Amino acid sequence: MTAEFDALRTHFPALRTRDDGRVPAYLDSACMSLVPQEVLDAMAEYYRDYPGCAGRSLHRFAEEVSHRFEAARETFAKFLEAPSPAGIVFVRNSTEAINVVGQGISWKRGDRVLVSDQEHNSNLILWQRLGPERGVRLDILRLRDDGTFDGDALETALAKGVRLVSLFHTSNLDGRSLPVREIAERAHDHGAQVLIDGCQAAPHRPIHLERDGIDFYAISAHKMLGPTGTGVLAGRPEALAELRPLVAGGETVEWSTLTEHKLRPPPYRFEAGLQNYAGVLGAAVGVDFLRRAGLEEVEAHDRALNARVTRGLEGESRIRRLGPADPANRPSVFAFAIDGVDPHDAALFLDEGHGVMVRSGRHCVHSWYAERSLDGNVRASFYLYTNTEDADRLLEGVRELLARVPSGSTGTSAATPARGGRSAPSRRRAAGSSRAAARSARPRGTTARGRAASGARSG
Ligand SMILES: Cc1ncc(COP(=O)(O)O)c(C=O)c1O
């Protein structure tokens, strides 16, 4: 880790010494990132200094927030290299952004949508629903396990006459990225539009929406140093103008009578009702923070940490890594299963024994696991505040777990087929499925805090 990136850690209040005497090793940034003090300050400042509603009242609070809200739009437009701030729509998260597109297109029966076989539920369930509701047909692009992209498979799929290609940019499951520029070119050649789920890419690498010809791009601010409940749908204004707004109401119209109304142009027609001003202003400060750090530098930093972890576990025959072999091709994510250890048990062990926070389960990509009859895995994800000590604590924790749980244990793992293709184990069930392993694995001197039984989870 460079000294500059190490110095950034002091900006993140969550990275402070906790009751157990340790600073958390937070390796779950793919779920949500930590938030720097600057973002917290920006949100507090809004409520403290100019708590008005943008674009409505004319007093000074409202003027101030209106100005800053539009400045935030420009910040995101620049950050994403979008064609224009008019193509930046503020939404709650990328799920909502995808829904604004999917529910807003004037579908005709038989229109086709193409998604990959590795999409987050946010980019799958909606399309499944549009089948029975609007007659939309869902096509699946199978991705290669080694992470290389099969352009011919895309061509074959496009040749069927696809209306919308909707793919992830970077996968939350294994950290691979898709060549979105090539995808957009090929799709446009076949007359299809392109929606990219960018919520795992935009936090970690420079994005060039205009250059790459992306029609729609979805992001969540809470994965890129911003607060929860804020996201962006970035689109070509002309493409946005063709969508029917998902939500109707105040601020979306130029005028209304008792029987009619005229919609405002994008982005305003999509931002119905009073907006999350504090969140958006905080999100923009998060983006400024990222820009100052440098996106290329962030990506290189992720890559170095991932290489360290990958190397560290290379010789471990019981570790099954997911995705491309080279960490350079999955910089922000190290996803793995441990033979004989349930992923939820592993996550609890790492947290309780080593203060290492990872995600376990199916990461909202249930379909990928269902296709393979697999049960889930562990995911460590890296970001600009992650340091080598965090990576080493993960390595230590995993090695201790391997040493404590004998290789013949019967826990479930991504390398062990799920029994009868059942659905995701709840947290309670997962802990139970390899209870003996978990008990023997719990680090000395720690007691379970009962979290395994604290609630069912599907993720
Ligand atoms: C690739 C991907 N797409 C979509 C989402 C959904 O994001 P959100 O819950 O912020 O809408 C996530 C969240 O983890 C994700 O990783």
The ligand as an SDF file (V2000), in Angstrom:
LIG
                    3D

 16 16  0  0  0  0  0  0  0  0999 V2000
  -23.3680   -6.2030   -9.6090 C   0  0  0  0  0  0  0  0  0  0  0  0
  -24.4480   -5.6440   -8.7290 C   0  0  0  0  0  0  0  0  0  0  0  0
  -25.5850   -5.2250   -9.2930 N   0  0  0  0  0  0  0  0  0  0  0  0
  -26.5750   -4.7060   -8.5750 C   0  0  0  0  0  0  0  0  0  0  0  0
  -26.4740   -4.5910   -7.2110 C   0  0  0  0  0  0  0  0  0  0  0  0
  -27.5940   -3.9950   -6.4490 C   0  0  0  0  0  0  0  0  0  0  0  0
  -27.1990   -2.8120   -5.8750 O   0  0  0  0  0  0  0  0  0  0  0  0
  -28.2050   -2.0040   -4.9660 P   0  0  0  0  0  0  0  0  0  0  0  0
  -28.6640   -2.9300   -3.9080 O   0  0  0  0  0  0  0  0  0  0  0  0
  -27.3930   -0.8810   -4.4560 O   0  0  0  0  0  0  0  0  0  0  0  0
  -29.3120   -1.5570   -5.8370 O   0  0  0  0  0  0  0  0  0  0  0  0
  -25.3290   -5.0240   -6.5610 C   0  0  0  0  0  0  0  0  0  0  0  0
  -25.2140   -4.9700   -5.1050 C   0  0  0  0  0  0  0  0  0  0  0  0
  -24.3940   -5.5890   -4.4910 O   0  0  0  0  0  0  0  0  0  0  0  0
  -24.2820   -5.5590   -7.3470 C   0  0  0  0  0  0  0  0  0  0  0  0
  -23.1530   -5.9790   -6.7910 O   0  0  0  0  0  0  0  0  0  0  0  0
  1  2  1  0
  2  3  1  0
  2 15  2  0
  3  4  2  0
  4  5  1  0
  5  6  1  0
  5 12  2  0
  6  7  1  0
  7  8  1  0
  8  9  2  0
  8 10  1  0
  8 11  1  0
 12 13  1  0
 12 15  1  0
 13 14  2  0
 15 16  1  0
M  END
$$$$
